[in-house]
Amino acid sequence: MLKSKNILFFSPDFSLCYSLLMYLQDRYHVTTTTDIDVLKAIVHQGFDLILIDAEPSREIEQLCEVAYNRFHIPVILTYVFKNQLEGIDSTIRKVVSSIFYKPYDLTEVYNKLNSLV
C-alpha cells in the first residue's frame, strides 16, 4: 500500500505513541513525539494531520491555532474530559477538527482521521 499522508502524533504517554504508531504505520507515515517542544518545532513541516493526546491548556490551544489557522492542518484532540475544562473545551473547538473524549473508540478516531486526510 502506498503511504502518502504524513501524520504527526503527540502524547506524553510513550506507550500510547508506540501503540498508535503500530496501528497506523501500514497506511500512513507516522511521526510520534512525547515532547511538546518537539511538537512545536516540527508542526509546520508538511504534515497532513496532527493528532494530539493531551488535556487542553492555553499552550495546546495556541499550538492547535497555529496548525489549524496558519498551516491549515486538521487537528484531532483526545483527552479525558473534566468539568473544569468545559470553558477551554469550547474555546479550543474553534481551532481543531475534532475532539474525542477518553475512553474513545479507536475505530471512530481512525475513521475521522481517514475522512480528514
C-alpha positions as CSV (number, residue, x, y, z in Angstrom):
1,M,0.0,0.0,0.0
2,L,1.3,3.5,-0.9
3,K,1.8,5.6,2.2
4,S,1.4,9.2,1.0
5,K,0.0,11.0,4.0
6,N,2.0,12.2,7.0
7,I,0.5,12.1,10.4
8,L,2.1,13.8,13.5
9,F,1.1,12.3,16.8
10,F,1.8,13.8,20.2
11,S,1.2,12.3,23.6
12,P,3.2,12.5,26.8
13,D,2.4,8.7,27.1
14,F,5.1,6.8,25.3
15,S,3.1,3.6,25.3
16,L,0.2,5.3,23.5
17,C,2.6,6.8,21.0
18,Y,4.0,3.4,20.2
19,S,0.6,1.7,20.1
20,L,-0.8,4.3,17.7
21,L,2.3,4.1,15.5
22,M,1.9,0.4,15.2
23,Y,-1.8,0.8,14.4
24,L,-1.4,3.4,11.7
25,Q,2.0,2.6,10.2
26,D,0.7,0.4,7.4
27,R,-1.4,3.2,6.0
28,Y,0.4,6.4,6.9
29,H,3.8,7.9,7.6
30,V,3.6,8.5,11.3
31,T,5.9,10.7,13.3
32,T,5.4,10.5,17.1
33,T,6.7,12.5,20.0
34,T,6.3,12.7,23.7
35,D,7.9,16.1,23.9
36,I,5.7,19.2,23.4
37,D,8.8,21.3,22.4
38,V,9.5,18.9,19.5
39,L,5.8,19.2,18.5
40,K,6.1,23.0,18.4
41,A,9.3,22.8,16.4
42,I,8.0,20.5,13.7
43,V,4.3,21.4,13.4
44,H,4.9,23.3,10.2
45,Q,6.9,20.5,8.4
46,G,4.4,19.3,5.9
47,F,2.1,17.1,8.0
48,D,-1.4,16.2,6.6
49,L,-2.9,15.8,10.1
50,I,-1.9,16.3,13.7
51,L,-3.3,14.1,16.4
52,I,-2.8,15.4,20.0
53,D,-3.4,13.4,23.1
54,A,-3.3,16.0,25.8
55,E,-5.5,17.9,28.2
56,P,-6.5,21.3,26.7
57,S,-4.4,24.1,28.0
58,R,-3.5,27.6,26.7
59,E,-0.3,26.1,25.3
60,I,-2.2,23.3,23.4
61,E,-4.8,25.8,22.2
62,Q,-2.0,28.1,20.8
63,L,-0.4,25.1,19.1
64,C,-3.7,24.0,17.6
65,E,-4.4,27.5,16.4
66,V,-1.1,27.7,14.6
67,A,-1.6,24.3,13.0
68,Y,-5.2,24.8,12.0
69,N,-5.3,28.5,11.1
70,R,-1.8,29.3,9.8
71,F,-0.8,26.0,8.2
72,H,-4.3,24.6,7.5
73,I,-3.6,21.3,9.1
74,P,-6.5,19.3,10.5
75,V,-6.1,18.6,14.2
76,I,-7.7,15.8,16.3
77,L,-7.5,16.2,20.0
78,T,-8.1,13.4,22.5
79,Y,-8.3,13.7,26.3
80,V,-10.2,12.8,29.4
81,F,-13.0,15.3,29.9
82,K,-13.3,17.0,33.2
83,N,-15.9,19.6,34.2
84,Q,-13.3,22.2,35.0
85,L,-12.1,22.0,31.3
86,E,-15.5,22.9,29.9
87,G,-14.5,26.5,29.2
88,I,-11.3,25.8,27.3
89,D,-13.0,22.8,25.6
90,S,-15.5,25.2,23.9
91,T,-12.7,27.6,23.0
92,I,-10.4,25.0,21.6
93,R,-13.1,23.6,19.4
94,K,-12.7,26.6,17.1
95,V,-9.1,25.5,16.2
96,V,-9.5,21.7,16.0
97,S,-11.2,19.5,13.5
98,S,-12.5,17.0,16.1
99,I,-12.3,16.1,19.8
100,F,-12.6,12.6,21.2
101,Y,-13.0,12.0,24.9
102,K,-11.3,9.1,26.5
103,P,-12.1,6.3,26.6
104,Y,-12.8,6.6,22.8
105,D,-13.4,4.0,20.2
106,L,-10.2,3.8,18.1
107,T,-12.2,2.8,15.0
108,E,-14.1,6.1,15.3
109,V,-10.8,8.1,15.6
110,Y,-9.4,6.1,12.6
111,N,-12.5,6.8,10.5
112,K,-12.3,10.5,11.3
113,L,-8.6,10.6,10.6
114,N,-9.3,9.0,7.2
115,S,-12.0,11.5,6.4
116,L,-9.7,14.4,7.1
117,V,-6.7,13.4,5.1
